[in-house]
Amino acid sequence: MTTPPAGPTVRGTTRLYAVLGDPVAQVQAPTLMNPVLTELGIDAVVVPVHVRPRDLESVVRGLQRVANLDGMFVTVPHKAAVASLADRCGPAVSVVGSANVLRREADGAWLAENFDGSGFVAGLTGAGHTPEGARAVLVGAGGAGSAIAAALLAAGVDRLTLHDTDTARLTALAARLDAHWPGRVRTQAAPRLDGADLAVNATPLGLRADDPLPFPLDGLPPGCVVADIIMKPRETRLLREAAARGHRIHHGIHMLEGQLSSYRAFFDLR
């Protein structure tokens, strides 16, 4: 019989990190972070916590009272809402209005930060796709999409076109971004991809097999990179169909892998 791989040892001294999401079955943070913690000899474990939107505040407030819980990772659909539950916000949160991590400070306060954008750009450049000078189209102006939009602009994209079905959210994000990067952001009522060098899905469409495509592939020019932030399934319908048309594709897991060093520094995991 095959011996299963050793997982983290949980003791009475173990520190906890929670991953909050709805759904939560697709989260990859425990899979990536727990081996790192074990390798570093850190007595801590990352666990998924399924939280419905209506219960987010009560769950976060409860977890903030758990004395051996040092931090939280936050995924869809809670990234925007959770920022208001922190006592302090880091620079990225102030710009994009969403958070994907919360950390307990020495004084007991909770600090929110967002590494989605920097992680996405790190993963993108690590895979050989340079955002500088590119014309990018991003669909989805939620928590992750907002962070990615800001990071792409900071990385030097020449033009960023945004689309979201929530027009109020889309308009608010465009205004925040334009305050920092004037003249480089535009919005569209429907995603148009002609002329794009990079097309990014930052919506949840693709988590389920029967989801529609987040944007049509017919208008994609040759050579366009198609990126998805969904991590499970690894090959979303969008990426499969884009690859079948000859486009270069970029998987969602690269965004999380690009955040690992930031997580380690943020939570002082060494």
TIKOLDREN-330107 format. One line per 3 residues: number of its first residue (from 1); their letters; for each residue x, y, z of N, C-alpha, C. Coordinates in Angstrom, 1 decimal, always signed. Layout:
N
NUM = A = X/Y/Z/X/Y/Z/X/Y/Z; ...
% end
This chain:
270
1 = MTT = +0.9/-1.2/+0.0/+0.0/+0.0/+0.0/+0.9/+1.2/+0.0; +0.5/+2.2/-0.8/+1.3/+3.4/-0.9/+1.1/+4.3/+0.3; +2.3/+4.8/+0.9/+2.2/+5.6/+2.0/+1.8/+7.1/+1.6
4 = PPA = +0.8/+7.7/+2.2/+0.4/+9.0/+1.8/+1.5/+10.0/+2.2; +1.6/+11.1/+1.5/+2.6/+12.1/+1.8/+2.4/+12.7/+3.2; +3.4/+13.0/+3.9/+3.3/+13.6/+5.2/+2.7/+15.0/+5.1
7 = GPT = +1.7/+15.3/+5.9/+1.2/+16.6/+6.0/+1.7/+17.4/+7.2; +1.2/+18.6/+7.4/+1.6/+19.3/+8.6/+1.1/+18.6/+9.9; +1.9/+18.7/+10.9/+1.6/+18.1/+12.2/+0.9/+19.2/+13.0
10 = VRG = -0.4/+18.9/+13.4/-1.1/+19.9/+14.2/-1.0/+19.5/+15.7; -0.6/+20.5/+16.5/-0.4/+20.3/+17.9/-1.2/+21.4/+18.6; -1.1/+21.3/+19.9/-1.8/+22.4/+20.7/-1.1/+23.7/+20.6
13 = TTR = +0.1/+23.7/+20.1/+0.9/+25.0/+19.9/+0.8/+25.5/+18.5; +0.1/+24.8/+17.6/+0.0/+25.2/+16.2/-0.7/+26.5/+16.0; -0.1/+27.4/+15.2/-0.7/+28.7/+14.8/-1.6/+28.4/+13.6
16 = LYA = -2.7/+29.2/+13.4/-3.7/+29.0/+12.4/-3.7/+30.1/+11.4; -4.0/+29.8/+10.1/-4.3/+30.7/+9.1/-5.6/+30.2/+8.4; -6.5/+31.1/+8.2/-7.8/+30.6/+7.5/-7.8/+31.2/+6.1
19 = VLG = -8.5/+30.4/+5.2/-8.7/+30.9/+3.8/-10.2/+31.0/+3.7; -10.7/+32.2/+3.5/-12.2/+32.5/+3.5/-12.7/+32.6/+2.0; -13.7/+31.9/+1.7/-14.2/+31.9/+0.4/-15.6/+31.3/+0.3
22 = DPV = -16.3/+31.5/-0.9/-17.6/+30.9/-1.2/-17.7/+30.8/-2.7; -17.4/+29.7/-3.3/-17.1/+28.4/-2.7/-15.6/+28.4/-2.2; -15.2/+27.3/-1.6/-13.9/+27.2/-1.1/-13.2/+25.9/-1.5
25 = AQV = -13.9/+25.1/-2.2/-13.3/+23.8/-2.7/-12.1/+24.0/-3.6; -12.1/+25.1/-4.4/-11.1/+25.4/-5.4/-9.9/+26.0/-4.9; -9.8/+26.5/-3.6/-8.7/+27.2/-3.1/-7.4/+26.4/-3.1
28 = QAP = -6.3/+27.0/-3.5/-5.0/+26.4/-3.6/-4.0/+26.8/-2.5; -4.4/+27.8/-1.7/-3.4/+28.3/-0.7/-3.0/+27.2/+0.3; -3.9/+26.4/+0.8/-3.4/+25.3/+1.7/-2.4/+24.4/+1.0
31 = TLM = -2.7/+24.0/-0.3/-1.9/+23.1/-1.0/-0.5/+23.7/-1.2; -0.4/+25.0/-1.5/+0.9/+25.6/-1.7/+1.6/+26.0/-0.4; +0.8/+26.6/+0.5/+1.5/+27.1/+1.7/+1.9/+26.1/+2.8
34 = NPV = +1.1/+25.1/+3.0/+1.4/+24.1/+4.0/+2.7/+23.4/+3.8; +3.1/+23.0/+2.6/+4.4/+22.4/+2.4/+5.5/+23.4/+2.7; +5.3/+24.7/+2.4/+6.3/+25.7/+2.7/+6.5/+25.8/+4.2
37 = LTE = +5.4/+25.8/+4.9/+5.4/+25.9/+6.4/+6.2/+24.7/+7.0; +5.9/+23.5/+6.5/+6.5/+22.3/+6.9/+8.0/+22.4/+6.7; +8.4/+22.8/+5.4/+9.8/+22.9/+5.0/+10.6/+23.8/+5.9
40 = LGI = +9.9/+25.0/+6.3/+10.6/+26.0/+7.1/+10.6/+25.6/+8.6; +9.9/+24.5/+8.9/+9.8/+24.1/+10.3/+8.9/+25.0/+11.2; +7.9/+25.7/+10.5/+7.0/+26.6/+11.2/+5.8/+25.8/+11.7
43 = DAV = +5.5/+26.0/+13.0/+4.4/+25.2/+13.6/+3.1/+26.0/+13.3; +2.6/+25.9/+12.1/+1.4/+26.6/+11.6/+0.7/+25.8/+10.5; -0.6/+26.0/+10.3/-1.3/+25.3/+9.2/-2.3/+26.3/+8.6
46 = VVP = -2.5/+26.1/+7.3/-3.5/+26.9/+6.6/-4.7/+26.0/+6.3; -5.9/+26.5/+6.7/-7.1/+25.7/+6.5/-8.2/+26.5/+5.8; -9.0/+25.8/+4.9/-10.1/+26.5/+4.2/-11.3/+26.7/+5.1
49 = VHV = -12.0/+27.8/+5.0/-13.2/+28.1/+5.8/-14.2/+28.6/+4.8; -15.3/+27.8/+4.7/-16.4/+28.2/+3.8/-17.3/+29.2/+4.4; -17.4/+30.4/+3.8/-18.2/+31.5/+4.4/-19.1/+32.1/+3.4
52 = RPR = -20.4/+32.0/+3.7/-21.4/+32.7/+2.9/-21.3/+34.2/+3.0; -21.6/+34.9/+2.0/-21.5/+36.4/+2.1/-22.3/+37.0/+3.3; -23.5/+36.4/+3.5/-24.3/+37.0/+4.6/-23.6/+36.8/+6.0
55 = DLE = -22.7/+35.8/+6.1/-22.1/+35.5/+7.3/-20.6/+36.0/+7.5; -20.2/+36.8/+6.5/-18.8/+37.2/+6.4/-18.4/+38.0/+7.7; -19.1/+39.0/+8.0/-18.7/+39.8/+9.2/-18.7/+39.0/+10.5
58 = SVV = -19.7/+38.2/+10.7/-19.7/+37.4/+12.0/-18.6/+36.4/+12.0; -18.3/+35.8/+10.9/-17.2/+34.8/+10.8/-15.8/+35.5/+11.1; -15.6/+36.6/+10.3/-14.3/+37.3/+10.5/-14.2/+37.9/+11.9
61 = RGL = -15.2/+38.4/+12.5/-15.2/+38.9/+13.9/-14.9/+37.8/+14.8; -15.5/+36.6/+14.6/-15.2/+35.5/+15.4/-13.8/+35.0/+15.3; -13.3/+34.9/+14.1/-11.9/+34.5/+13.9/-10.9/+35.4/+14.5
64 = QRV = -11.2/+36.7/+14.4/-10.3/+37.7/+15.0/-10.2/+37.5/+16.5; -11.1/+36.8/+17.2/-11.0/+36.5/+18.6/-10.3/+35.2/+18.9; -10.0/+34.4/+17.9/-9.3/+33.2/+18.1/-7.8/+33.5/+18.3
67 = ANL = -7.4/+33.2/+19.6/-6.1/+33.7/+20.0/-4.9/+33.2/+19.2; -5.0/+31.9/+18.7/-3.9/+31.4/+18.0/-4.1/+31.4/+16.4; -5.0/+32.3/+16.0/-5.1/+32.6/+14.5/-4.4/+33.9/+14.2
70 = DGM = -3.4/+33.8/+13.3/-2.5/+34.9/+13.0/-2.9/+35.6/+11.7; -3.7/+35.0/+10.9/-4.0/+35.7/+9.6/-5.1/+35.0/+8.8; -5.5/+35.7/+7.8/-6.6/+35.2/+6.9/-6.2/+35.5/+5.5
73 = FVT = -6.4/+34.5/+4.6/-6.4/+34.7/+3.2/-7.8/+34.8/+2.7; -8.1/+35.7/+1.7/-9.4/+36.0/+1.3/-9.6/+35.8/-0.2; -10.6/+35.0/-0.6/-10.8/+34.8/-2.0/-12.3/+35.2/-2.3
76 = VPH = -12.7/+34.8/-3.6/-14.0/+35.2/-4.1/-15.1/+34.7/-3.2; -16.1/+35.5/-2.9/-16.4/+36.8/-3.4/-16.2/+37.9/-2.3; -15.3/+37.7/-1.4/-15.2/+38.5/-0.2/-14.2/+39.6/-0.2
79 = KAA = -13.4/+39.8/-1.2/-12.2/+40.6/-1.2/-12.6/+42.1/-1.0; -13.6/+42.6/-1.6/-14.0/+44.0/-1.4/-14.6/+44.2/+0.0; -15.5/+43.3/+0.4/-16.2/+43.4/+1.7/-15.3/+43.3/+2.9
82 = VAS = -14.3/+42.4/+2.8/-13.4/+42.2/+4.0/-12.5/+43.4/+4.3; -12.3/+44.2/+3.3/-11.4/+45.4/+3.6/-11.9/+46.3/+4.7; -13.3/+46.4/+4.7/-13.9/+47.2/+5.7/-13.9/+46.6/+7.1
85 = LAD = -13.5/+45.4/+7.2/-13.4/+44.7/+8.5/-12.1/+44.7/+9.2; -11.1/+45.4/+8.5/-9.8/+45.6/+9.1/-9.7/+46.9/+9.8; -8.7/+47.0/+10.7/-8.5/+48.2/+11.5/-7.6/+49.1/+10.7
88 = RCG = -6.7/+48.6/+9.9/-5.8/+49.4/+9.1/-5.7/+48.7/+7.7; -5.4/+49.6/+6.7/-5.2/+49.1/+5.3/-3.9/+49.5/+4.7; -3.3/+48.5/+4.0/-2.0/+48.8/+3.3/-2.2/+49.6/+2.1
91 = PAV = -1.1/+50.0/+1.4/-1.2/+50.9/+0.2/-2.0/+50.3/-0.9; -1.9/+49.1/-1.2/-2.7/+48.5/-2.3/-4.2/+48.6/-2.1; -4.6/+48.3/-0.8/-6.0/+48.3/-0.5/-6.6/+49.7/-0.7
94 = SVV = -5.8/+50.7/-0.3/-6.2/+52.1/-0.4/-6.5/+52.5/-1.9; -5.7/+51.9/-2.8/-5.9/+52.2/-4.2/-7.1/+51.4/-4.8; -7.1/+50.1/-4.6/-8.0/+49.2/-5.3/-9.3/+48.9/-4.5
97 = GSA = -9.3/+49.2/-3.2/-10.6/+49.0/-2.4/-10.9/+47.6/-2.1; -9.9/+46.7/-2.1/-10.2/+45.3/-1.8/-8.9/+44.7/-1.2; -9.1/+43.6/-0.4/-8.0/+42.9/+0.3/-8.0/+41.4/+0.0
100 = NVL = -6.9/+40.8/+0.0/-6.9/+39.3/+0.0/-6.1/+38.7/+1.1; -5.6/+39.5/+2.1/-5.0/+39.0/+3.3/-5.3/+40.0/+4.5; -5.4/+39.4/+5.6/-5.5/+40.1/+6.9/-4.5/+39.6/+7.9
103 = RRE = -3.8/+40.4/+8.6/-2.8/+40.0/+9.5/-3.0/+40.6/+10.9; -2.9/+39.8/+11.9/-3.0/+40.3/+13.3/-1.7/+41.0/+13.6; -1.8/+42.3/+14.1/-0.6/+43.1/+14.4/-0.3/+42.8/+15.9
106 = ADG = +0.9/+43.3/+16.3/+1.4/+43.1/+17.7/+0.4/+43.7/+18.7; -0.2/+44.8/+18.3/-1.2/+45.5/+19.3/-2.6/+44.9/+19.2; -2.7/+43.8/+18.4/-4.1/+43.2/+18.4/-4.9/+43.7/+17.2
109 = AWL = -4.5/+44.8/+16.6/-5.3/+45.3/+15.4/-5.1/+44.4/+14.2; -5.9/+44.6/+13.2/-5.9/+43.8/+12.0/-5.5/+44.6/+10.8; -4.5/+44.2/+10.0/-4.1/+45.0/+8.9/-4.5/+44.2/+7.6
112 = AEN = -5.1/+44.9/+6.6/-5.5/+44.4/+5.4/-4.5/+44.8/+4.3; -4.2/+43.9/+3.4/-3.4/+44.2/+2.2/-3.8/+43.3/+1.0; -3.4/+43.7/-0.1/-3.8/+42.9/-1.3/-2.6/+42.7/-2.2
115 = FDG = -2.3/+41.4/-2.4/-1.2/+41.0/-3.3/-1.6/+40.3/-4.6; -2.9/+40.3/-4.9/-3.4/+39.7/-6.1/-2.7/+40.3/-7.3; -2.7/+41.7/-7.3/-2.1/+42.3/-8.5/-0.7/+42.1/-8.7
118 = SGF = +0.1/+42.3/-7.6/+1.6/+42.1/-7.7/+1.9/+40.6/-8.0; +1.1/+39.7/-7.5/+1.3/+38.3/-7.7/+0.9/+37.9/-9.2; -0.1/+38.5/-9.7/-0.5/+38.3/-11.1/+0.6/+38.7/-12.0
121 = VAG = +1.1/+40.0/-11.8/+2.2/+40.5/-12.7/+3.5/+39.7/-12.5; +3.8/+39.3/-11.3/+5.0/+38.5/-11.1/+4.9/+37.1/-11.9; +3.7/+36.5/-11.8/+3.5/+35.3/-12.5/+3.5/+35.5/-14.0
124 = LTG = +3.0/+36.6/-14.5/+2.9/+36.9/-15.9/+4.3/+37.1/-16.5; +5.1/+37.9/-15.8/+6.5/+38.2/-16.3/+7.3/+36.9/-16.1; +7.1/+36.1/-15.1/+7.9/+34.9/-14.9/+7.6/+33.9/-16.0
127 = AGH = +6.4/+34.0/-16.6/+6.1/+33.1/-17.7/+6.5/+33.7/-19.1; +7.2/+34.8/-19.0/+7.7/+35.4/-20.3/+6.8/+36.4/-21.0; +5.7/+36.8/-20.3/+4.7/+37.7/-20.9/+4.9/+39.1/-20.3
130 = TPE = +5.5/+40.0/-21.0/+5.9/+41.3/-20.5/+4.7/+42.3/-20.6; +4.2/+42.9/-19.5/+3.1/+43.8/-19.6/+3.5/+45.2/-20.1; +4.7/+45.6/-19.9/+5.1/+46.9/-20.3/+4.9/+47.2/-21.8
133 = GAR = +4.1/+48.3/-22.0/+3.8/+48.7/-23.4/+2.7/+48.0/-24.0; +2.1/+47.0/-23.3/+1.0/+46.2/-23.9/-0.4/+46.9/-23.8; -1.2/+46.4/-24.7/-2.6/+46.9/-24.7/-3.4/+45.7/-24.0
136 = AVL = -4.0/+46.0/-22.9/-4.6/+44.9/-22.1/-6.1/+45.2/-22.0; -6.9/+44.1/-22.0/-8.3/+44.1/-21.7/-8.5/+43.2/-20.5; -9.2/+43.7/-19.5/-9.5/+43.0/-18.3/-11.0/+42.9/-18.1
139 = VGA = -11.5/+41.8/-17.9/-13.0/+41.6/-17.6/-13.1/+41.2/-16.2; -13.9/+42.0/-15.4/-14.1/+41.7/-14.0/-13.5/+42.8/-13.1; -14.3/+43.6/-12.5/-13.8/+44.7/-11.7/-14.0/+44.5/-10.2
142 = GGA = -14.1/+43.2/-9.8/-14.2/+42.9/-8.4/-12.9/+43.0/-7.7; -12.8/+42.3/-6.6/-11.6/+42.4/-5.7/-10.3/+42.1/-6.4; -10.3/+40.9/-7.0/-9.0/+40.5/-7.7/-8.8/+41.3/-9.0
145 = GSA = -9.9/+41.6/-9.7/-9.7/+42.4/-10.9/-9.2/+43.8/-10.7; -9.7/+44.4/-9.6/-9.3/+45.7/-9.3/-7.8/+45.8/-9.0; -7.3/+44.8/-8.2/-5.9/+44.7/-7.9/-5.0/+44.5/-9.1
148 = IAA = -5.5/+43.6/-10.0/-4.7/+43.3/-11.2/-4.7/+44.5/-12.1; -5.8/+45.2/-12.2/-5.8/+46.4/-13.0/-4.8/+47.4/-12.6; -4.7/+47.7/-11.3/-3.7/+48.6/-10.7/-2.3/+48.1/-11.0
151 = ALL = -2.1/+46.8/-10.8/-0.7/+46.3/-11.0/-0.3/+46.3/-12.4; -1.2/+46.1/-13.3/-0.9/+46.2/-14.8/-0.5/+47.6/-15.2; -1.2/+48.5/-14.6/-0.9/+49.9/-14.9/+0.5/+50.3/-14.3
154 = AAG = +0.7/+49.9/-13.1/+2.0/+50.1/-12.4/+3.1/+49.5/-13.2; +2.8/+48.3/-13.8/+3.9/+47.6/-14.6/+4.1/+48.2/-16.0; +3.3/+49.2/-16.4/+3.6/+49.9/-17.6/+2.7/+49.5/-18.8
157 = VDR = +1.5/+48.9/-18.6/+0.7/+48.7/-19.8/+0.4/+50.0/-20.4; +0.3/+50.0/-21.7/+0.1/+51.3/-22.5/-1.3/+51.7/-22.4; -2.2/+50.7/-22.4/-3.7/+51.0/-22.3/-4.4/+49.9/-21.6
160 = LTL = -5.3/+50.2/-20.7/-6.1/+49.2/-20.0/-7.5/+49.4/-20.3; -8.2/+48.4/-20.9/-9.6/+48.5/-21.1/-10.4/+47.6/-20.1; -11.4/+48.1/-19.4/-12.1/+47.4/-18.4/-13.5/+47.1/-18.8
163 = HDT = -14.0/+45.9/-18.4/-15.4/+45.6/-18.6/-15.9/+44.9/-17.3; -17.1/+45.2/-16.9/-17.8/+44.5/-15.8/-19.3/+44.7/-16.0; -20.1/+43.7/-15.7/-21.5/+43.8/-15.8/-22.1/+44.8/-14.8
166 = DTA = -21.4/+45.0/-13.7/-21.8/+45.9/-12.7/-21.2/+47.3/-13.0; -22.1/+48.1/-13.7/-21.6/+49.4/-14.2/-21.1/+50.4/-13.1; -21.8/+50.3/-12.0/-21.4/+51.2/-10.9/-20.0/+50.9/-10.4
169 = RLT = -19.8/+49.6/-10.2/-18.5/+49.1/-9.7/-17.4/+49.4/-10.8; -17.7/+49.2/-12.0/-16.8/+49.5/-13.1/-16.4/+51.0/-13.2; -17.4/+51.9/-13.0/-17.1/+53.3/-13.1/-16.3/+53.7/-11.9
172 = ALA = -16.6/+53.2/-10.7/-15.8/+53.6/-9.5/-14.4/+53.1/-9.6; -14.2/+51.9/-10.1/-12.8/+51.5/-10.3/-12.0/+52.3/-11.3; -12.7/+52.6/-12.4/-12.0/+53.4/-13.5/-11.6/+54.8/-12.9
175 = ARL = -12.5/+55.4/-12.1/-12.2/+56.7/-11.5/-11.0/+56.6/-10.6; -10.9/+55.5/-9.7/-9.8/+55.4/-8.8/-8.5/+55.2/-9.6; -8.5/+54.4/-10.6/-7.3/+54.1/-11.4/-6.9/+55.4/-12.1
178 = DAH = -7.8/+56.1/-12.7/-7.5/+57.3/-13.5/-6.9/+58.4/-12.6; -7.2/+58.4/-11.3/-6.5/+59.3/-10.4/-5.1/+59.1/-10.3; -4.6/+57.8/-10.4/-3.2/+57.5/-10.3/-2.5/+57.4/-11.7
181 = WPG = -3.3/+56.9/-12.7/-2.7/+56.7/-14.0/-3.6/+57.4/-15.1; -3.6/+58.7/-15.1/-4.6/+59.4/-16.0/-4.3/+59.1/-17.4; -5.5/+59.0/-18.1/-5.5/+58.8/-19.6/-5.2/+57.4/-20.1
184 = RVR = -4.9/+56.5/-19.2/-4.6/+55.1/-19.7/-5.7/+54.1/-19.5; -6.8/+54.5/-18.9/-7.9/+53.6/-18.6/-9.1/+54.0/-19.3; -9.8/+53.0/-19.9/-11.1/+53.2/-20.5/-12.0/+52.0/-20.1
187 = TQA = -13.3/+52.3/-20.3/-14.3/+51.2/-19.9/-15.1/+50.9/-21.2; -15.7/+49.7/-21.2/-16.5/+49.3/-22.3/-17.7/+48.6/-21.7; -18.9/+48.8/-22.4/-20.1/+48.2/-22.0/-20.1/+46.7/-22.3
190 = APR = -19.4/+46.3/-23.4/-19.2/+44.9/-23.8/-17.7/+44.8/-24.1; -17.1/+43.6/-23.7/-15.7/+43.5/-24.0/-15.3/+43.4/-25.5; -14.5/+44.3/-25.9/-14.0/+44.2/-27.3/-12.5/+43.9/-27.3
193 = LDG = -12.1/+43.0/-28.0/-10.7/+42.4/-27.8/-9.8/+42.7/-29.0; -10.4/+43.4/-30.1/-9.5/+43.7/-31.2/-8.4/+44.6/-30.8; -7.2/+44.3/-31.2/-6.0/+45.1/-30.8/-5.4/+44.8/-29.5
196 = ADL = -6.0/+43.8/-28.8/-5.4/+43.5/-27.4/-4.2/+42.6/-27.5; -3.2/+42.9/-26.7/-2.0/+42.0/-26.5/-2.2/+41.0/-25.4; -3.1/+41.4/-24.5/-3.3/+40.6/-23.3/-4.8/+40.7/-22.9
199 = AVN = -5.5/+39.5/-22.8/-6.9/+39.5/-22.3/-7.0/+38.7/-21.1; -7.5/+39.3/-20.0/-7.5/+38.7/-18.7/-9.0/+38.4/-18.2; -9.3/+37.2/-17.8/-10.5/+36.9/-17.1/-10.3/+37.0/-15.6
202 = ATP = -10.9/+38.1/-15.0/-10.9/+38.2/-13.5/-12.2/+38.0/-12.9; -13.1/+37.3/-13.6/-14.4/+36.9/-13.0/-14.4/+35.5/-12.6; -15.5/+35.1/-11.8/-15.6/+33.7/-11.4/-16.0/+32.7/-12.6
205 = LGL = -16.3/+33.3/-13.7/-16.8/+32.4/-14.8/-15.7/+31.4/-15.3; -16.0/+30.2/-15.1/-15.0/+29.1/-15.4/-14.8/+28.2/-14.2; -15.3/+28.6/-13.1/-15.3/+27.7/-11.9/-16.1/+26.4/-12.2
208 = RAD = -17.2/+26.6/-12.9/-18.1/+25.5/-13.2/-18.0/+25.1/-14.7; -18.2/+23.9/-14.9/-18.0/+23.4/-16.3/-19.1/+24.0/-17.3; -20.2/+24.3/-16.8/-21.3/+24.9/-17.6/-21.3/+26.4/-17.7
211 = DPL = -20.3/+27.1/-17.1/-20.2/+28.5/-17.2/-20.0/+29.0/-18.6; -20.6/+30.1/-19.0/-20.3/+30.7/-20.3/-18.9/+31.3/-20.3; -18.4/+31.6/-21.5/-17.1/+32.2/-21.6/-17.2/+33.7/-21.1
214 = PFP = -16.2/+34.2/-20.4/-16.3/+35.5/-19.9/-16.2/+36.6/-21.0; -15.6/+36.2/-22.1/-15.6/+37.1/-23.2/-15.4/+36.3/-24.5; -15.9/+36.8/-25.6/-15.9/+36.0/-26.9/-14.4/+36.0/-27.4
217 = LDG = -14.1/+34.9/-28.0/-12.7/+34.7/-28.5/-12.6/+35.1/-30.0; -13.7/+35.4/-30.7/-13.6/+35.7/-32.1/-12.8/+36.9/-32.4; -12.8/+37.9/-31.5/-12.2/+39.1/-31.8/-10.7/+39.2/-31.4
220 = LPP = -10.2/+38.1/-30.9/-8.8/+38.1/-30.4/-7.8/+38.2/-31.6; -6.9/+39.1/-31.6/-5.9/+39.1/-32.6/-4.8/+38.0/-32.4; -4.2/+37.6/-33.5/-3.1/+36.6/-33.3/-2.0/+37.1/-32.4
223 = GCV = -1.5/+36.2/-31.6/-0.4/+36.6/-30.7/-0.9/+37.1/-29.3; -2.2/+37.3/-29.2/-2.8/+37.7/-27.9/-2.6/+36.7/-26.8; -2.2/+37.1/-25.6/-2.1/+36.2/-24.5/-3.4/+36.2/-23.8
226 = VAD = -3.9/+35.0/-23.5/-5.2/+34.9/-22.8/-4.9/+34.3/-21.4; -5.3/+35.1/-20.4/-5.0/+34.8/-19.0/-6.3/+34.6/-18.2; -6.2/+33.6/-17.3/-7.4/+33.3/-16.4/-6.9/+33.3/-15.0
229 = IIM = -7.6/+33.9/-14.0/-7.1/+33.9/-12.6/-7.7/+32.7/-11.9; -8.6/+31.9/-12.5/-9.2/+30.8/-11.8/-8.1/+29.7/-11.7; -8.0/+29.1/-10.6/-7.0/+28.1/-10.3/-7.4/+26.7/-10.4
232 = KPR = -8.7/+26.5/-10.1/-9.2/+25.1/-10.2/-10.6/+25.2/-10.8; -10.8/+24.6/-12.0/-9.9/+23.7/-12.7/-8.8/+24.5/-13.3; -7.6/+23.9/-13.5/-6.5/+24.5/-14.1/-6.7/+24.9/-15.5
235 = ETR = -7.3/+24.0/-16.3/-7.7/+24.3/-17.7/-9.1/+24.7/-17.7; -9.4/+26.0/-17.6/-10.8/+26.4/-17.8/-11.2/+26.3/-19.2; -12.5/+26.4/-19.4/-13.0/+26.4/-20.8/-12.4/+27.5/-21.6
238 = LLR = -12.2/+28.7/-21.0/-11.6/+29.8/-21.7/-10.2/+29.5/-22.2; -9.4/+28.9/-21.3/-8.0/+28.6/-21.7/-8.0/+27.5/-22.7; -8.9/+26.5/-22.6/-8.9/+25.4/-23.6/-9.2/+25.9/-25.0
241 = EAA = -10.3/+26.7/-25.1/-10.7/+27.2/-26.4/-9.7/+28.2/-26.9; -9.1/+29.0/-26.1/-8.1/+29.9/-26.6/-6.9/+29.2/-27.1; -6.4/+28.1/-26.4/-5.3/+27.3/-26.9/-5.6/+26.7/-28.2
244 = ARG = -6.8/+26.2/-28.3/-7.2/+25.5/-29.6/-7.2/+26.4/-30.8; -7.3/+27.7/-30.5/-7.3/+28.7/-31.6/-5.9/+29.2/-31.8; -4.9/+28.7/-31.1/-3.5/+29.0/-31.3/-3.0/+30.2/-30.4
247 = HRI = -3.8/+30.6/-29.4/-3.3/+31.7/-28.6/-2.4/+31.2/-27.4; -1.5/+32.0/-27.0/-0.8/+31.6/-25.8/-1.7/+31.8/-24.6; -1.6/+30.9/-23.6/-2.5/+31.0/-22.5/-1.6/+31.1/-21.2
250 = HHG = -2.3/+31.6/-20.1/-1.6/+31.8/-18.9/-2.5/+31.4/-17.7; -2.1/+30.4/-17.0/-3.0/+29.7/-16.0/-3.1/+30.5/-14.7; -4.2/+30.3/-14.0/-4.5/+31.0/-12.7/-3.5/+30.8/-11.6
253 = IHM = -3.0/+29.6/-11.6/-2.1/+29.2/-10.5/-0.8/+30.1/-10.4; -0.4/+30.7/-11.5/+0.7/+31.5/-11.6/+0.5/+32.7/-10.7; -0.7/+33.2/-10.5/-0.9/+34.4/-9.7/-0.7/+34.1/-8.2
256 = LEG = -1.1/+32.9/-7.8/-0.8/+32.5/-6.4/+0.6/+32.2/-6.2; +1.3/+31.5/-7.1/+2.7/+31.3/-7.0/+3.5/+32.6/-6.9; +3.0/+33.6/-7.7/+3.7/+34.9/-7.7/+3.5/+35.6/-6.4
259 = QLS = +2.6/+35.2/-5.5/+2.3/+35.9/-4.2/+3.1/+35.2/-3.1; +3.6/+34.0/-3.3/+4.2/+33.3/-2.1/+5.2/+34.1/-1.4; +6.2/+34.7/-2.1/+7.2/+35.5/-1.4/+6.6/+36.7/-0.6
262 = SYR = +5.5/+37.3/-1.2/+4.9/+38.4/-0.5/+4.2/+37.9/+0.7; +3.5/+36.8/+0.7/+2.8/+36.2/+1.8/+3.9/+35.9/+2.9; +5.0/+35.3/+2.6/+6.0/+35.0/+3.6/+6.5/+36.2/+4.3
265 = AFF = +6.7/+37.3/+3.5/+7.2/+38.5/+4.1/+6.1/+39.2/+4.9; +4.9/+39.2/+4.4/+3.8/+39.8/+5.1/+3.5/+39.2/+6.5; +3.5/+37.8/+6.5/+3.2/+37.1/+7.7/+4.5/+36.7/+8.5
268 = DLR = +5.7/+37.2/+8.0/+7.0/+37.0/+8.7/+7.2/+35.5/+8.9; +7.0/+34.7/+7.8/+7.2/+33.3/+7.8/+8.6/+32.9/+7.3; +9.5/+32.6/+8.3/+10.9/+32.4/+7.9/+11.5/+31.4/+9.0
% end
